[in-house]
Amino acid sequence: MARSAATPTRTDAGRAWYRQPVLWLGALLLAGSLGGCIWMIVLGVQNADEAVPTGERVFKVPTAQPPPAQATPR
């Protein structure tokens, strides 16, 4: 009895995407990476940063905008 083209063979079944371990590894790495990102965001929201005391300048950059210049009448 001849096989039809629609009948999958044993080698075709091994080529299915869900039977490829590299794809499962990639999916696990992606899920773990996304889970880690979400966990870091949750940790960042729970723990507030304390303000660092600074002067008027940090690395020679002013920390506040200078007061606006007074307009001189003409």
DAHUNOR-V901374 format. One record per backbone hydrogen bond with DSSP energy under -0.5 kcal/mol. NH is the residue of the N-H (numbers start at 1). CO is the residue of the C=O. If there is no record, write none. Layout:
NH/CO, NH/CO
//
This chain:
7/4, 8/6, 13/9, 14/10, 15/11, 15/12, 16/13, 19/16, 20/17, 21/19, 23/20, 24/20, 25/21, 26/22, 27/23, 28/24, 29/25, 30/26, 31/27, 32/28, 33/29, 34/30, 35/31, 36/32, 37/33, 38/34, 39/35, 40/36, 41/37, 42/38, 43/39, 44/40, 45/41, 46/42, 47/43, 48/46, 53/51, 55/57, 58/61, 61/58, 63/56
//
